Amino acid sequence: MNFVWSQNKIIDSLSIELAYQKADSLKVDTSLYLIKNLYAAKNYDKALKYIIESEKLSNSLNYHKGIAEITYYKALIYAEKNDYINAVSGYSKSKDLFNQLNDTLSVAMVNNSIGLIEIKRGNYDKGLQYSLSSIKELEKRGLKNDLKLAYSNLAEAYYKIKNYDKATPFYLKALQIQTQLQDKEGINASNLHLAKLYSFSKEHRKAIDYYEKVISSLNSKSDSARAKIYPQLGAEYLKFHDYKNATKYLTQAYGLNKRANNDAGFLTTLINLADLNLQQRRVIIAEKQLLQAGVLAKKLNNKEELLRQYELMKAIDSTNRRFDRAFVWQRRYYSLKDSLERAKAPVNSINNTPVQNLNLDLNFDKRKKPEKPIATTTINNDEELLELKKKNKKLQLFTYILLAILALVITALFLIYFKRNNNLKYTQELEEKNIKIELQNEAFLEQTKHLENVNNVKDKLFSIVSHDLKDSLSSINGFIDLMKDGSLTRQEFDNLIPELSENANNASLLLFNLLNWSKSQMQSLKPNPSLFDIQEVFEDKVKLIEQRIESKGIDLVDHSLRDFAYADRSMFEIVVQNLLANALKFSKNGDTITISNHISNGSCIISIADSGVGISKKNIEKIFKGNSFTTMGTNNEKGTGLGLSICRELVELNGGKIWVESTVNVGSTFYVQLPKSKPAE
């Protein structure tokens, strides 16, 4: 704001000064300074009025320097008004005048301006030549504003022709100067381009850094910018399998683009979310998102995202052993990919010629010496004329023979081409069949591996279940037999009740975990969420283990509060029962178990802590995995190893998270986070 006020003050001052000056070269210089300030303030119409007056005065005074600069600024204004013809004509005239004055700096500035306008029009060959030719002079003089423009032009040109290796260093140079000049808009543009360039070159960590820089510079109201950047940033985290950050940014991108009805951003978000869910084996959700993305990509004619949709659909159908459909997606993928690669060859928009080997001769601007005219001879006599006619006849005959040979060669080439085309078609059919077989083999191998893993887990489970369930049920049956025979006294009956209760609870929890594990393997677990009081669940589950807590000599501290969560209550009860059973299992006489709950950012967090034996870092990495993992309790209690794995699946099904903090010989704390209300669609 202060800068604009200061500039307006300078313009007013120069206007007054100009009105009282004599009509000489000094007045032209003052007028030029005024024109420069008006141009900087983007007041082009007023600048043109002063240009016309100054041009007349400069011509009348034959002031060459003034004429050259006025012509240059007139061309700059024509360029801003998108009048290409007058702009280029003005640049050409001003450069001729600067060359006559041996003003190399001004020539460099003109070349830089020509480069900018040619690059904007898509004439990259010509634009790059002019911009590159100006760099050395501008760097030598240290003209930061002009260098910023030159570096940005060159970077944009190389970016447009997909020469990313050359675009990157120029964006870095532009960013360095933009930072020195505190050009926030330019800094954000360069950071964004650098993030994309590093993503193209698979330097994903650098891409993330530059995307984060752009986000950190945005204010709280820049939702449209975040809607564009978050899907890209989420995709970069996905490359590292950082599912937590990928989920964070893609979820936010989903909401931002949905609310803004931004179909392009929503499409990219859907594709990346599908990729995330597929990597986490949530195949059904991924397929739904991809089908929605496919419709949207066709509507927007976004072939790049449609290509990704084809690739991911092929992966889903291969995973689900739908090989015929996977083959169709694969064929569509390669067909579209070939089409895009043919269309990707960058062209000059002026003449639609491919930009491959650019002729970047920096001496292009120097005039070439005229070639000497070719000497001509005259025929002076009739004999020479007759001889020439004979030679022409021979030449015609030779030409006809060559044409006949050429016709034969072309015919032969056509025959070879058709034969080769048939061979290629046959080869392509064979390749397609081979690809289909390879896809089937890959899917069979993956399915076999999965079945082997499941079978191994099943064998281990049945060995554990058969032993533990047998022990618990045998104890209960023995107790019942004693009661039938009347062999128990009242005192003996009362003494055996805690043991019987423990065996019954163990058998119940064992069957709970086994049932839910089998359901999760068949992907039939579905939550039925509702609002319920967490404190009530704690009270019910603590009652089940009170006798076991007392018999083991453990203190229970209840810090729970009345609070509500939105989830499947029965699933949550299983989670709490498992966590309390684990805390009891790994605590010894004199230890403490503490239960509590907290409110955090609209979520409900419960914690179950114990001061027991703790968990080593090595075992922390295993406890939530799909395969069974267990250790003996402090009283040699056994388990299936499924408890915490089931807890993780049940919590995630309800839109929550579970994690643990533990230190060996100090204790463990398990946390569960659940939503407090129904999540937005």
N, C-alpha and C positions, 0 to 999 in steps of 0.2 A: 504494500500500500504506500509506504514511504517512497519507494522507488518510482511508482507511477506519478506521485505528486511532484517529486523532484524533476522527473522528465518533462512533465507539463510546464513546470516553471521555466525550464531551459528553453522549451519551444516558444513560450510567450516572450521570453527575453530576446531570443534571436529574431523573432518576427518584428519586434519594435526596433531592434538594432538595424535590421535590413532596410526598414522604411526610410531611415535617415542617411544611409550610405550612398557614396557616389557610384555612378555606373562604371565600375572598373573591375579588374580581376579580383580584388579583395572582396568586392560584393558577391562575386561568383563563389568564392571560397566560403563566405558566411552562409550563402544560400545552400551550398552543398552540405555544410554541417547541420543546417536546419532539416534538409531532406533526409539525411542519415537518421536523425532523431525521430522524424515523422515515420520513417520506414520501420524503425525499431518499435515505435508505438502502434504500428499496423494501421496508421492513418494514411492509406495509400492514395485516396482521392485528393486530399490536400497536398500530399507530396508531389503528385503529378502536376498540379497547378504551378508550384514553384519550379519544377523541372522544365516546364514549357517556357517560363519567363527566363530562367537561367540559361537555357539552350540558345535562345535568341541573343542574349547579351554575350555569351561566350563566342558565338559565331561572328557577331559584329566586331568583337575584340580580337578574333582569331586566336583565342586562348585554348590551345590544344589540350592541356591537362584538364581544364574544366570541361571541355566537350567530351573527353574520354570518360571521365567519372560520371557526368550527367547521363551519358548514353548507357553506362553500366547500370546505374540505379533505375533508369527507366526500364531496362530489360528485367531487372529483379522484380519490379512491380508487375510487369506483364506476366512473369512466371507465377507470381502469387495469385494472379487473376486467371491462371490456366490458359493464357493466350500463348500457346507454344510457338507459333510462327513469328510473332513480333519479338518474343523473348529471345529466341535463337538468333534472329537477325540482329537484335541489339547487342547480344553477347559478342557476335562475330565482329561487328563494327568497333565496339569498345576495345576488343583484343587487338585489332589492327592498329588502333591509335596508341594503345599502351606499348605495343611492340616498337612503333616508331619512336616512342619516348624512352625506350629501353627500360621500362618499368617492370622488372621481372616479378615483383610481388603482386602487382595488380593483375598481370597476366595469369599468375597462379590462382588468384581469387576468382577470376573469370572462368578459368578451366574448372575450378571446383564447383562453381554455380552451374556450368554446362553439364558437368557430371551428375549433379543432383537432378536436374530436369530430365536428363536422358534415362537415368535409373528409375525415376518415378514413372516414366512412360514404358518401362520394360525393355529399353534398348541397352542391355547390360554391357555388351561388347564396347560400344562407344562411351557409355557412362563411366565404366571402369578405367578406360584409357585416360579420360580427362581428369578424373579424380586422382588417380595414381600420379599423373604428371605434376599435380599441384602440391603433393605432400611434402617433398623435400624443402621447397621454398618456405612453406608455412611452418614447418618444424624448425627451420633455421631461424626464422623471425620470432618463434615462440608465440604465435597468434592463437591463443587457446580457443576463442569462440569459433574461429574458422576451422581449426583442427578438429574441434568437437563435431562440427558439421561434416567435415571430410571423412573422418573415421567412421561416423555413423552411416554415411552414404555408402562407403566401401563395404562395411559389414553387412548392410541391408542387401546390397547387390550380390555379394557372395552367398548370403543366406538364401536369396530368391533362386539362384541357380544351383542350390544344394551343394555348394563347395564349402562344407562346414569347417574343414581344416583351416581355410583362410579367413572365414567369417569370424571365428572365435577370437584370434588375436586382435582384430580391429574392434570388436565389441569391448574387449578388455582395455584397449587404449582409450576408446571413447568413454568408458566408465571411469577411468582414472581422471580424465579432464572434467567430466561431469561432476565428480566428487569434489574436485578443487573449486569448481564454479558454483557448488551447492545447487545443481540443477536436479531437483527431486524427481520431476517428471521424466527427465532423460535417464536418471539413475535407475528408476523402476523399469523403464523400457529395456535398458541394457541388461539388467539383472534377469528379467523375464526371458529375453532371447538367449542369454548364456545358459539358463536352466534348461531350455529346450535343446540347445546345441549339445550340452553335456549328456542329456538324456539320449539323443540320437547316437552319440559316440559310446553309449553304455557306461559312462562315468556317473553312475546314479547317485553316489554320495555327494559329488560336487553339485549335481542337479538339485538335490534336496537342499543343500546350503543356500543356493541362489533363490530357490522358491521361498525358503524361510525368510530371506532378507526382504523379498518383496512383501510378504505378509506382515512382517514386523513394521514396515513403513506405512501400512494402510491404517486409516482411522476407523473408528467403530461403525461408521455408516457405509463403508465400502463393501456392501454385500455383493454387488454385481462382480467386482474384481475377485472376491473370494470364491464366488460361484464358479469362476473360470479356472482359478488356480488350484483349489482343493482337489478336484478329480485328478489332476496331473500329479500333485504331491502325494496323494494316496497311492497312485499307481507306482510312483518311485519307491515308496516304502514297501510295497508289495514285492518289488524286485528283490528285496533283502529278506523276504518272508517275515517282515516285522508286522505281524497281523494286528497288533494293538494300535499302532499309529495309523496303519492303513485303514482300519475300521473307523478310527476317530475322524480322519479327514473325509473319507468317503461318505460316512453317515451325515456329516455336516453338509457336504456337497449335495447330497440327495435332497435334504430339506430346503437349502438355499435355491437350488435350480427348480424344484417343484413349486415353491412359492412364487418365484419370479416368472414362471412359465417359460423358462429358458430351455428349449428343446435340445439345442446342441450340447449344452453342459449336462443336461439330464441324461442324454444318450451316452456320453463318455462315462458318467458316473455309474450308470446301469451296467455297462460292459465291465468296468473295473470291479464293481461289487460282485458280479457273477464270477469273475476270475478268483476273487478272494474266497467266495463260498465254495467254489470247486476245489481250490487248494485245501480247504478245511473239510472236504468231503461232505458238504451240505449240497448234495447234487440236485435235489428237488427244487430248492430255492434258487439255485444257480440257473436251472433250466427255465424257470418262470421268468426270471429277469432277462435272460437272453432272448426269449421269444418276444418279450415286450420291446427289447432293444432292436431286434430285427425289423419289426414293424416301423419303429421310429426312424431307423437308419434309411429305410427305403423312402419314407415320407420326405426326409431331408436330403435324399440323394447323397448321403455321406458314405462313400465307398470304402474309405479307410476303416471306419468303425464296422461296416458291414463285413469286411474281410476278417476282422477280429472275431465277430460274432460267428462266422462260419467255422473258424478254427476251434473256438471253444465248444460249439455244438458238436463238432466231430469228436472232441475229447469226451464229452458227456455220453454220447451214444456208444462210443467205444467202451467206456467204463460200465455202461448198462448192458453191454453185449448186444446192442442193436446194430449189427455190422452193416446191414444193407443201408440203413439211414446214415451211418458214419461215412460210408463210401460216397453217398450223394453229397454230404457236406464237404468231403475232401475234394470231390470233383469241382464243386462250385468255388471252393477256396482257390484252387490252382488256376481256374479259368479267370476269376476276378483279379488274382494276383498278376497274371500275365498281362491282362488289360491295363492295370494300373502302372506296371513297369514300363509298358510302351508309351503310356501317356505322361509318365514322369519326366521324360527327357526335357530339360528346361529349354525354352525357346525365347528368342527376342520377340516381344509383342509387336514390334514395328513391322517385321517381315515374316514372322512365324518360322524363322530358321533355327535349327537346334543350336544351343550354346554348348559346345563341347571343347574344342581347342580355341580359346579366345585369342585373337591377335592383339596382344597388349604391347605393342611397340611404342615405347614412351617417346620416340622421336617422330611420331606420326604427324606432328604439327609442323614439321619443317618442310619447306617447299622443295620439290624435286626439280632438278635441271631438265629443261625440255630436251627430248631425244632428237638426234639429228634426223632430218628427213631422209627417207630412203631414196637413193638415186634411181632415176628412171632412164631407160634406154629407148631409143627409137629405131625402128626398122627402116633402113635407108633404101633397100632395093627389093626387087620382085623375087629373087632367088631365096633370099632369107625368109620372105613371106611364105613361099611354097614349102620350104623345109619345115617351117613352123606348123603349117596345115597337116603335113604328113605325121609329124610328131603328135599333133592333137588327135588324129584318127587312131594312132597306136594307143594313145592314152585312153581314148574312149573304149576301145576293144578290151584293153586291160581292165578298165573299170567294170565293164559288163561281166567279164569272167570272175572278178572279185565278188560282184553282187550275187552271181549264181552260186559260188562257193559259200558265201555268207548265208544264202537262203537254205542250202543243204545243212550247214552247221546249226542254224536256228531250228530247223525241223528235227535234227538229231537231239538237240538240247531239250526240245519240248517232249520228245518221246522219253528221254532219260528222266525228265522232271516228273512226268506222270507216273512212271514206274517207281521212282523214288517216293513219290507222294503215297502210292499204295503201300509201299514197304513201311513208311513212317506210320501210316494209319494202323497197320497190322502190329507194328512194334508198340504203338501207344496202347492198343487194346491189351497186349500182353503185360505192359507195365501197370495198367490199371488193375488187371487181375492179380498181379504180384503184390501191388499195394494193398488190395483188399485182403489177400491172404496174410500179409504181414500184420495188418491191423487186427485180424482175428487171432493170430498167434500171440501178439502183444497182450490182447485182452484175456486170452486163455491163461497166459503166464501170470498176469496180474491176479486173475480170479483164483488160480491154483495157489499162489502165494498167500492170498487172503484166507482161503479155506484151510491151508496148513496152519496159519496162525490161530485161526478160530478153533481148529481141531486140537491144537496144543493146549490152548487155554481151557477148552472143554475137558480134556483129559485130566489136566491139573485140578480143575474145579471139582470134577466128580470124585477124584481121589481124596480131596480135602473134605468135600461135602459128605461123602460116604462115611468118613471117619468121625467128623465132628457131630454130624446129625445122629449117627449111630450112638455115640457116647451120650448125647443129650437125651435121646429118646429111651435108651436103655436105662438111664438113671430114673427117668419118669416112670417107665414100666415097672422097674424094681420097686419104686415107692408105692405104686398102685397095688402090686402083688402083696407087699407087706400089710397094706391096709386091708386087703381082702382076707388075709390069714388072721388078722387081729393081732399081729405080732408087735405092733407099735403101742407104746404108752403115750399118754397125752403130752408128756414132757419131750419124749423122743420125736413126736409128731411136730411140736412147735420148733424144735431144734433143726429139723430137716427142711422146714418150709423155705428158709432163705436159699438153700442149695437148690431145691426144686424150682424156685422162682428164677434163679439165675440160669438153670438149664433150659427152662421154658423160654426165657428172653433170648438166650443164645440161639436156640432153634428158630425162634420167630424172626430174629434179625437175619439169620443165615438164609432162611427162605425168602424174606423180603428182598435181600440183595440179589439172590439167584434169579428170582422172578423178574426183577427190573433189568438185570443184565441181559437175560434172554430177550426181553422186549426191546431193549436198545439195539441188540444185534439184528433184530428183525425190523428195526426202524418203525415200531408201532407205538412208541411212547408218545402220548400227546397230553399236554397239560390242560387242566380245566381251571383257569385262574379265577380268583375271587379275593375280596378284601377280608382279611382276618387279623386277629390280635396275636402278635408274636408272644406276648407274656403268657397267654393261655397255653400255647404249644410247649413253652419251657416248663410250665407247671406240670402238665400231663407227663412229659417225658422224664422229668426228674423223679416223679413218683415211682416209675418203673425200676429205677436203679438205686433208690434210697437204701435198701437193705444191703446191696452189694457195696455201696460207698461206705456204710457203717462197718460191714464185716472186714473191709480192706483198710480201715483206719484213715480215711481220706476226708478232708474238710471240703464242703461245698459252699461257695460264696455266690449269692444270687444278687446281681446288680441290675437285673432286667427291669424295664419300664414298660408301661402300657403304650404300645405303638402298633401301627398297622402296616402290612405289606400287601402288595397285589401280586399273588402267585397261586399255584396249586397247593392247597394246604396239606394234602396227604403227601405230596412229594417233599414239601418242606419238613414235615414230621419225620420222614425217613432220613433226611439229611441231618437233622438235629439228633435223632436217635443214634445214627452212625458216629457222629462227632463226639457225643457224650460217651458212647461205648469205647471209642478209641482213647479219649482222655482218661477214662477209668482204667483201661487196659494197661496203659503205659505210665500210670502213677503208682507210687508205693506208699507204705504207711507213713503218715505225717505230711504228705503232699496236699496241695490245694487245687481244686477245680473252680474256676470263676466263669460265670456266664453273664453277658451284658449285651446291650444293644444301643446304637447311636443313630442320629439323623445326619446325613451328609448330602448336600446338593439335591434335595428332593428324593434321595434314596434312603433305604433302611439298611443299616449294617449291623449284623450280629456277630459276636465273637465268643468262642469257647476256648479258654486258656487253661493250661495245666502246668504245674511246676515239676513235671515228671522227668523222664530220661532224655527227652528231646530227640531231634532227628538230625542226622549228618547231612552235609551239603549234597553228598553223592546220592543219598536216598530221597532227598527233597525233589530231585529231578524225576524220580520214578513214581512217586505216590499217586499222581493224578493221571498216569498213562493208562491206556486201554488194557494192557496185559495185567494179570493179577500179580500183586506184590504184597508180601506180608512179613512181619517179624513176630517173635514170641513176646508176650506181655511180661510184666514184672512178676506175675505168679504163673508163668509158663502158659498163659492163655493163648489159644490159637485163633486163626481167622482165615477167611477165604482170600483176602487180599483184594476183594472187589469193592469194599465199602467206599473208599475215597473216589475211585473211578466212577461209581454210580452217583456219588454226591456231585461230582463235576458235571455229569450229563444232566442230572435233574435241575441243577442251578442254572445252567446255560439254556435249557429248554424254557425256563421261566424268565429269560432276559437278564440274568444276573451274572455275578462273577464269584469265584471262590479262590482263596489263596492262603498261604501259610507263612508264618515267621517262626523260626525255631533255632535254638542253640542247644547243643549237646550238654546234658547234665544240668541244664537250667530250666528247660521246659519248652512248650509249643503253644502257639496261639493260631487257631483257624478262624478266618474271616469269611462271611458270606454277605454279599451285597445284592439286594433285591429292589425292584421299583416299588414306589408307593402308590402309583396310579397306572391306569391302562396306557401303554405307550401310544403315541400318535401313529396313525397309519402312514 
